[in-house]
Amino acid sequence: MPYVTTTCPFCGCGCGLYLEVQGQRVVGAVPSLDHPVSQGRLCVKGWHAHELSATPQRFRTPLVRRNGELRDASWEEALDLVASRLGEIRAARGPGAVGVLGSARGTNEENYLLAKLARCCLGTNNIDFADRLEALPGLFDLPQHRHLTTPSLTVADLEGADLILLWQSDPSHEHPAVAARVMRAAEEGVTLLEVSTRRGQLGSLAQCHLSPRPGTDVYLVYGLLRCVFAHRPPSTPVTEALAEDVSDRSAERTEAVTGVSAELVDKAAELISRAQRPVIVCTRGVTSWQYSTELLNALSALSWVNDGALQPRPVILWLSRYCNLQGARDMGVVPYFVTGYQPVADEGTRARFSRAWGRELPAEAGLAAWDMLEQVRGMLVMGDDPVGRLPDPGRARRALRKLDFLAVIDILPTATTEAAHVVLPGASFAEKDGTFTSADRIVQQVRQAASPPGAARAEWKIVCELSSRLGYPMSYHSPGMVLDEIAALTPIYKGLSFAALEAGWGSHLSLTTEIAPPDLNGVDEETESVLHRALPAPDAEFPLVMTVDYSLQAWVDDPMVEGTVTLRRELGADRVPAWPVIQISAADAADSQLSDGQRVRLRSRTGEVQAVARLSGGVSPGIVVVPFAMREMVAQVMPSAPHPESGVPILPPCAVSVRKV
Amino acid sequence: MEEAGAYMIGEKQVFAWVAALLQHAQVIAPRRLRGSDVAYDAVESPDQVAWDYRTSVSPLKRRLFPQIEPMFSWHRQAGDGIELRPVYDETERVFLAIRPCDLSAVFLLDRVFSRDHPDTYYLTRRQHSSLVALACTQPDEHCFCICAHAGPFLAGGYDLQLTPLPTGYLVEVGTDKGWELVRQAEELFSVAPASAVQARRELAQQAEQRFADDRAYFAAALRKVTFDRVPEELWDQMGERCLSCGACAFVCPTCTCFTTADFNGTGDGVRCRLWDSCLYESHALEASGHNPRAERRHRLKARFFHKLSYQFAQKLGSHGCVGCGRCITACLGRNDMTKVTARIRRGEL
């Protein structure tokens, strides 16, 4: 069957496409017209995803480091080495000394098996993945907060929206299938609002563009809520309480803090107040900064604004970046959950899984990915790239180099494989069967269209072999068997199987749409002053505020982009500049007599670097924007810091100056 | 067998005919994928041909000019020798039940790939192909072939053209190759009566009526595009919505841009050509770093110029669009060729 139905391996939209196969090789891709997300469209990445199969950069044999260099080795040798070294470290220093990282791009089946290996073979809950960072864990995985990043809305729901609010999210870069829908909606008269530090491509279609000063988003939401209630007076106990909470957040006060004019705040609020079916699009831009919990809480308060509706309607469409980020969380690649958010701390959960798996589950929560790197001695990483993904790549790299042992399963070279003692070659999405769970919780299949190149193997098989060598035999005949087991143990995946998924275009996980009333206790005076102190404080010496942008050049440093012919070229992975490129407004450039492309000195209170300044009409005066991919280049100016409550590393905005060299 | 311009073949005989074709050639025909998706694909048995389809998700060019195509392989020999082996595809193929728009595109591709430097890869495949059209009696949502003079019925160029009639298909013979295809299974065909030929004419007229009124004829738009009398704002607006996905070039039956890449193992490898798109930012990027089409609006303007201007029409004998409408469906930003053409023609922004 020369056209194999599968799901795109890049972003969380989950577009459906066919891989064209000629003589056992994957030679092309074409979008599915019938598929509810793709509808005949793909972005540049989907159109070239098939190149992953053919690219010469793929790992084709296991590699073992000898005399400082990675050299070809046999599977026997490599697997034995991984099992024995991890086993030794565990035996000598206890299960807490080993850590495992799973993958936002791996299938549910391989992630599940990896988590099982960690818990059953290694006896540890040190199982996580670097991209879980995007969901600001620790807080959002608590049951009462889960609605904040558990979308009940799907991409298709954008079609029924009467107002779309893009909050620090630029779908044209990160989720093109969503951008396509937003553009169509705007064309058909749906109100479009954009709140972002940098105006995205869709900004030209928006009725309003609000640019709050970096770090002040949550104030803006409080101000909007207050104005919304002015236009649409509260009529239920919940909305009355909310209105009370934000009663002193006048538009003028909001302007003073956020820099967004009172007039614009009121205009946007008025538009929101008229909406019956608003949708708020949130991505990493919302969750990866300091007060994300408060922000998402506040945004979700809009669920309650519907006039007369006693049932709140979900309004947040949270889009995770990668094709199976959602699935990795669902599969328990999390230090304190097994599958389906069932806590390891819960005795009943442990008993149930111990019975099913035949091993006692460790009760103590494990280390998060960013802590793991520095606190364990040995690691097994599957399809993850902490150096490439964490806010502080330098620190991650140093930590990996200090490990006694690092084994990495992957398909292409990454910054993490560079530090590995053993590399085991895996299979791309085109070379294995499995499932992905899209950002909006639709489980879809990927199907094998060709064999993995050279001696590479599907990850689920590699994990089974390692597990058996570590004393916990795993014998599955197929990924389908693995999904059956997942479904039996995971209420939210109940009833799923390859057979059930065969007809149609995947299965939507039905989750509780119960929405807890939002808790706006962040509005009190004490928290207020804490919020205030956390804001970057520009002064005469450092008059501008620099912030990181998660959507600009979102894919340039992605190994799957670097490793394919066309994407590498088109997304700029082959043209990494020598200096970081920052964007500033024409007004600020004029103040410092800077021309477009000028080399500059970028300074902050922590340090300085040379950079190249590009003038951008999308950036407001007073703000400097740098793409996340260049964070290491500006690390001295804008260092990573731990979130004050959760300890998760973030990149807080900071005050800077930009001068000619 | 009596030589005639047109034959009839009954419903039941069609099945047997396809079975006969499968004996000596690969048959590429519309085939159901999943849901309502249909694509031109090799069929293994007659029941796989989806005769009642509207359009294929991918144009026929994919079969003559693949998305990734090996051109030659190299092999290191003992000593310093390198052996080069060109890869040509000489498989006999019958392209069966192909829509007139897609076949019109093939006629254009024939001209593109034979002028200047004849493209042996395409031409080899083409020489071993027979083209059997299936005329359209019902246009699809985005179709506008009548504006491009590429359908819904073809006047010529095909080897055979089939028109669905109540009792089977009218089979018009266009070339000697087509005549051969009929002769090889002559017991399945009978000379078409005048009534069938008349029915075909009527169906063609009815089909033309079925296109929506606002389908935009190209002639006036052509003049304005050729002489650059289109307001820049139009390209600006389209540029705002373009996400540079490349889809319009890939789903377009007449687009042929490609790049090359080497895929090598140890010691030997394969040089392939891969589809490329002029809508990519890096498409025109020069080694110096200069990019003559850095902005999306310039790239879009270039694309429309290529499809609609006289210069190309003169070189290639027709303008570069067959009205299949796939670019409209495939565009993330919903840039619509017909709306744009209409706006150009009417002088609107």
Interface residues (C-beta under 8 A of the other chain):
Chain A: P2 Y3 T5 Y18 E20 Q22 V27 G28 A29 V30 P31 S32 L33 D34 H35 Q39 G40 R41 L42 C43 V44 G46 W47 H50 E51 A54 T55 P56 S172 P176 A177 A179 A180 M183 R184 E187 Q201 S204 L205 G504 W505 V565 T566 R569 E570 G572
Chain B: L33 R34 G35 S36 D37 A39 D41 A42 V57 S58 R62 P66 Q67 I68 E69 E240 R241 L243 S244 C245 G246 A247 F250 T259 A261 D262 F263 N264 G265 G269 C272 L274 D276 Y280 E281 S282 T329 A330 C331 L332 G333 R334
